[in-house]
Amino acid sequence: MIMVSEVGLLKSLTELDFSNNGFFGSIPTSIGNLSNLSILALYDNMLFGSIPSEVGLLKSLTKLLLYENSFFGSIPTSIGNLSKLSILALSENMVSDSIPSEVRLLKSLTELVLYNNSFFGLIPTSIGNLSNLSILRLSNNMLSSSIPSEVGMLKFLTELDLFNNNFFGSISTSIGNLSNLFVLALYDDKLSNSIPSEIGLLKSLTKLYLYNNYLSGPIPLEMNNLILLKDLSLCNNKLSGHLPENICLGGVLTRLSAHNNHLTGLIPKSLKNCNSLLRVRLGGNQLEGDITKAFGIYPKLDYIDVSNNKLYGELSPNWVQYHNLTSLKISNNNISGKIALKLAQATQLQRLDLASNQLNGEIPKELCNLTSLVYLFLNDNQRFGRIPLEIGQLLNLQQLSLSANKLNGAIPIQLGKCFRLLSLNLSNNQLGGSIPFEIKNIFALETLDLSWNILMGEIPPELGRSQRFETLNLSHNMLSGLIPPTFDKMLSLTYVNISYNQLEGPIPHIKALLDAPFDALENNKGLCGNAFGLMPCPSKSHKRSSSGLVILIVVPVLGGLLLLLILVWCLLLVHCKKYKPRKSQYQDIFAIWGHDGQILYENILEATEQCNSNYCIGSRGYGNVYKVVLPTEIRHRNIVKLYGFCSNAEHSLLVYEFVERGSLKMVLSNPEEAVKLDCDKSFGVVAMEVIIGRHPGDIISNLWTSNGQKMLLKDVIDQRLQPQRRNRVAEQVVSTTKLAFTCLHVNPQLRPTMQQVYQALTSGRPSPLPKPYSMMSLGDLIGDGHGVQN
């Protein structure tokens, strides 16, 4: 229905009310002909377009009600002509631009209601001229700057709503002049600094909302004077100090919210007898005291949250007298003792959060009488005993967390009756037995965490039939057998961890497993598949040969240097191959490092259970990496120790000492980790150990002393590697040792890169010796007086 222009012919009309009639289109300009009109009510329609300036011709108008439409544009400046106007209501439209300064001319105005629009700019300071204004609602706009102090001139104001704008700066002290104010709502802005003490002068105030700002400092003691206060919300600020001691002195406080601040001290004593309370939110502070003594009996209380504080004591039996209580949150405090059995009488409870306290004893089966529970969190306590079988009575439960306790026994099959569960966390307990297949009945389950228990047996195939699983953690148990093929259908799974079990066989072909990091699959009996770190599964057509390149690395940090080390070794021992029988090459190779090669080789195969994938920690281009414990001695913290290598028809092995933090590639790809990888683990140190056959720490530390530089090279290197008058080998020994010394330069920037080291080692025959090999000292190899890393 459209407003026709003929409406302008009704010149004697005093009241036009077309509200809530489904009108659409614009207001006809002929509306300006209704000179006797006192009330224009067009609210709750579908009118759009701009407000016509002809409205300013309605000089008899006392009420202009255009809210809940789709008007846009600005308020016409002709609005200033409506000197008799008492109510201007344009809320819930799309009116924009700034509030026109002509509003100051509306001296008869008692209500200015412009909320839920797109006004921006400042509140005009001339608003102080509206001396009869009782209601000012400008919330949910884009107004900015500070709140003008002229607002304090509106002495008849009863309601001031400026929330959800962009106001910043301090709350003006002139606010104390508004002695008739009932409601002050300044939340969801960017106000800062302290709450002015003048706010304590607002003795008529019943609702004070200052939450979601940047207010700081203590809460003024003058707020104890607000004895008519019913709603007080100061949450999500930076307030410090104590709560006002007499905050409920008037006995009418119903809602108290001061969570997420920096408040300290005790719960105000006036709260204990404040039986008018409906909701209390004091979490996320540093409040102290005995919780048993801090709270009284609140027959109307619906919600209480005092979590994340420093409260202690035991749960009072008085909680059962809160017959309307639906939410009780006391997590992350120091509450001790047992859960009072009488708590089971609070039958309206929907959320019970007692996590991260010091509660002990068994979980009382009476707690399962709270059949309205939707959220139950008892995790991170000292609960022991079994999970009560009556848990299946909680049919409305959506989230259950009993993790990080000392619960034992089996997982009750009755949990399968909690078919509305979305999240189930029983991790970090001592639960045994098998995973009950009845979990399949929890059709809505999205998150299941059973990690860090002693569960045994196979993973039930029924678990894989859930179509809503997103997170599954079964790690650190004793599960065995194959992963059920039903897991192939768990397409909604985004995270899975099955590490540290006894699982074997192929992993299912789902993204969550194929893309899983190795630490989510490691330490099982024999998993295989196309995931990182796993061996490929054997072909069905023939058995996979056990031969191949197997690399045991006790330190993967220097994995990128393996080929260079082998190259250095080959250069130094090239002459030995002509004089030693082939058999001794195999048997004595570990003896260079002080080990019996055959015994160590047998120890390796025994420690890895014939290279079982259970010990595999990764796979690289040169083969698989295994982690084992061998009877060897770590000789120096800065040495990446090569214990030896061997090669036969079955295996080729390189044995290194293990150091945490993964491979060199992983470390260098992380800037923070790369900084930690200092020059103590350098090629120079490793090469020196290869050359002298033992740890070079004493030589390196003395190298820059006069006595150290006088040492002859022939007296330092492994005596089994002496060149024996062969010039070419002598040149290689000298060249490699000199290269190692350059890698130990005290200035890291002057050390060669690994590419330069490689080029030096592979560039052909080294330079001729300047003096006989037997006369070469260590000082001759330092070069131009460069310092050496100690």
URMOBEL-V518080 format. One line per field, one symbol per residue. phi: phi as a letter, one per 30 degrees, with the letter a starting at -180 (. if undefined). burial: b if it has 16 or more other C-alpha atoms within 10 Angstrom, else e. A space follows every 10 residues. Layout:
# URMOBEL-V518080
phi->???
burial->???
This chain:
# URMOBEL-V518080
phi->.cdddddddd dcdcbbbcdh bidbjcdddd dddddcdcbb cbdhbbdbid ddddeddddc dcbcccdhbb dbicdddded dddcdcbcbb dhbbdbiddd dddddddcdc bcbbdhbbdb jcdddddddd dcdcbbbbdh bbdbiddddd eddddcdcbb cbdhbbdbid ddddeddddc dcbbbbdhbb dbiddddddd dddcdcbbbb dhbbdbiddd dddddddcdc bbbbdhbbdb icdedcdcdd icdcbbbbdh bbdbicdedd ddcddddcbb bbdibbdbjd ddcdcccbdc dcbbbbdhbb dbjcdddddd dcdcdcbbbb dhbbdbicdd ddedddddec bbbcdhbcdb iddddddddd dddcbbbbdh bbdbicdddd eddddcdcbb bbdhbbdbid ddddeddddc ecbbbcdhbb dbicddddee dddddcbbbc dhbbdbicdd edddcdcbec bbbcdhbbdb iddeddddcd dddcbbbbdh bbdbiddddb edddcddddc bdhcdldbkc ceicdddddd dadddddkdc ccbdbdeced cedddddddd ddcdddddcc ddddeddcdd decibddddd dddddddchh idddcdclbb dckccccbcc dbcdcadccd dcdlbabbdc bbbccbddbd jidddddddc eddddddddd ccdedddddd dciadceddd dcdccddddd dddddcdedd cddhiceddd dddddddddd dddcedcedc dddddddddd dcdjdddddd aeedcdcddd cdididdbdc
burial->eeeeeebbee eebeeeeebe eebbbbbbeb bbbbbbbbbb bbbbbbbbbb bbebbbbbbb bbbbbbbbbb bbbbbbebbb bbbbbbbbbb bbbbbbbbbb ebbbbbbbbb bbbbbbbbbb ebbbeebbbb bbbbbbbbbb bbbbebbbeb bbbbbbbbbb bbbbbbbbeb bbebbbbbbb bbbbbbbbbb bbbbbbebbb bbbbbbbbbb bbbbbbbbbb ebbbbbbbbb bbbbbbbbbb bbbbbbbbbb bbbbbbbbbb bbbbebbbbb bebbbbbbbb bbbbbbbbeb bbebbbbbbb bbbbbbbbbb bbbbbbeebb bbbbbbbbbb bbbbbbebbb eebbbbbbbb bbbbbbbbbb ebbbebbbbb bbbbbbbbbb bbbbebbbeb bbbbbbbbbb bbbbbbbbbb bbebbbbbbb bbbbbbbbbb bbbbbbebbb bbbbbbbbbb bbbbbbbbbb ebbbbbbbbb bbbbbbbbbb bbbbeebbeb bbbbbbbbbb bbbbbbbbbb bbbeebebeb bbbbbbbbbb bbbbbeeeee eeeeeeeebb bbbbbbbbbe beebbeebee ebbebeeeee eeeeeeebbb ebbebebbeb bebbeebbee bebbbbbbbe eeebbbbbee eeeeeeeebb bbbbbbeeee bbbbbbbbbe ebbbeebeee eeeeeeeebb ebbbbbbbbb bbbbbbbebb eebbeeebbe bbbbeebbee bbbeeeeebb bbbbbbbbbb bbbbbeeeee bbeeeebbeb beeeebeeee eebeebbbbb bbeeeebbbe
